[in-house]
Amino acid sequence: MNSTPQKIRVTEDMIINDMGIEKVSNFFCEFDNDGDPLYGVIGENPKIHRRFDHWWIGETDLSFTVELDGIYKITDIFLYNEFGSHPAKVRMGTPFSWEFDKDFTPEMQKWCGFKAEAETQYINFTFNNNNAPSEIIIYGYKVKDVEKIIPERKPHGKTNMDGFVGMNAFINDGDDICRAVNYIREYHPWTWTCRPNMENTTISFNPGYANGWDFEEFYRKHSEHGIDICPTISSHRSRGPKDNTCDSKDPKNYMSFATMLFQFVARFGHNKDIDPALIQVDPGQTPKIGLGYLSSVEPLNEPDGTWLGREPYFSPFELAAFLSMCYDGHEGMYKNVGVKQADPNFKMSMSGGAGLNLNYLRAMEFWAKYNRKDGKLPFDVINAHRYCGKSKDKKGLTNYVNVNTDERGDTSDKVYVGVSPEEGNIVGSFDPIRNWRDRYHPELEIWLTEFGWDTNQDYRTATSAHAYAEYTGRQVQAMWLVREYLLLSSIGIEKAAMYMSRDCGPEETAVGKYGSSGLVRFPIEINPGNVIQGNKKDSFYYVYTLKETLGDTVFDCELEAPNENVKIFKYLTKEGKAKYAIWCTTSDGTKVPGMKFRIPEGEYKLVEMVFESVLGKQSDLEYKDGYVVVNVSENPIFVVEK
């Protein structure tokens, strides 16, 4: 191999971003224009890469690791600082136990370097984000190849619709709205049932610590009704799980939260073989083991959200450490802690991510590789949120709804509006994560646990389902929800939960994100029988009809449609009976009347989703000459084999 030091090209796929924010590959983006400072070749002045994605980023360090394609002899490293003379730290060797550690402060507006003289595959850079360099150059030569194995892709099985159609909900939602779906992501702040203490974390379930709610009864009744509930146990606006006893990237920093999870799963999971002496409940609470009401849990909601500042934000390494303790007590290092030590078959989802961020997942994987003996990601489910919306010109928006967009004081020519799941490319957006999962972690499921649209028609409402053609905003929300469930089922997503059960305020004034995204309008009136009175939107009935129609099926395949605007999905029951979902993928009022749908001989009925019916409008179809004839629109219909 050539032993003359050369510039090493660094690409985005070689970078592990420890903080999970900012685009750090731009530190190496001007490879061909930077010149060659080691050999005195002058290049162009590096571009300034300003870092302003989030207002608090300057308050923290930015850290990332370059993974080279082999073992390199690193000879020199150069940094260029555009503003001021700011310190940086460079480390090399074995990740998390670096053998080479160098503090370096380059001068302003000048390529400044130092001799490295280290053999490594990994180079870590750390500096204050506001004072980050503009560009970095690494010199060296390869001394040994490292084989990078790219496994063959192993696509997941087809989606089982039993337990797939879900929503975000709360313990005080009425029974009837909960039964619109067969999976509930239940928001559950941990202080509702937990008083954290590292020495003696106590739990109270019936009632909990908030509002006298009986969680045990809530889980029992919905379990008996066949609804799969996954509690999302959150800490709200601060990093509540942190015990502040050690480094935030150390799993033992999260003992209290993981202890609570052990108690939670020991009670509601399916494992009855647990020592009763391990159960911790408040005085007056009855200790119970293995009730079998729950099968999964999700610790934290959107811990990667940046909008509240650094304190509640979890970097990928911090979240991986937290989840490792929650999963199995960091591989059993700490006893009677974590989900798997209470019930080995209980599923633990990763915390629902604020978006589809493959680089964040790769960084968590990197932490697990070097901090867990098994090297595995400490969760059973990849969990993410995604909403479909686009920036659109104000001009012509009266085609959607007659509102005065200028009333909001926005002088911009654009507003952000909701779009259909097809226009929002919900299927394509999952391709990178699905490909990565299928190749490297085929044991993991993928859940989309937040999606949806608001029904408030004001353009101050982001991702609103605006009225168009003959459809009201409520009808558009209902159609798009069903279409997204169908699309997600076709790509092997195991669970999908719309956001959310109910509106946060009056639909007419719920301006802002997700204030009017519910299946039920505000106010919620619940009678003594725990049944919601009135105020149900079209979406409640459409989603309920979808669940009732396809709940006993597995997605089979997509069929070729006789019209380019039409999709046809085929589902099969255990008995082999076929059910078909058919719709136009457009959002402009397109219809295909009298479409001949070729289908095997048999008896069929048509199910149309309509307001105020949870089973839809049903009618018989005439089978003739190998076809049934259906009227197709942007509102999905179902052709069901009897």
Protein Blocks (a to p, Z undefined) as FASTA:
>chain_A
ZZbdcdddddfklpccfkopajfklmmmmmmmnopmknopacddddddddfkbfklmmpc
cddddddfbdcddfbdcdddfbojddddddedjehiafbdcdddddehiacdddfkpadf
bdcddddfklgcfbdcdddddfbdcddddddddddddddfehpagcdddfkbcfklmmmp
cbdcddddfklmpccdfklccddfbdcfehhiafklmmmmmmmnopacdddddehjacfk
lgolacfkbfklmmmmmmmmmmmmmmmmmbfbbcfklpccdehiacdehklpacbdcehj
hklbcknojklpccfklmmmmmmmmmnopnolaghiajklmomkbccdddddfbdcfklm
mmmmmmmmmmcfnlpacbfbdcddddddddddfehplmmoccdfklnopabfbdcddddf
klnommmmmmmmmmmmmmmmmmbccddfbgcddfbfbfkbghiacdehjbcfklmmmmmm
mmmmmmmmmnopabdcdddfbdfbdfklmgcehklmcfbdcdddddfkopaeehiafklm
mmmmmmmmmmmcccfbdcddfbfkbccdddddfkopacdddddfbdnhpacehiacddde
dddddddddehianbpadddddeehiacddddfbdcddddZZ
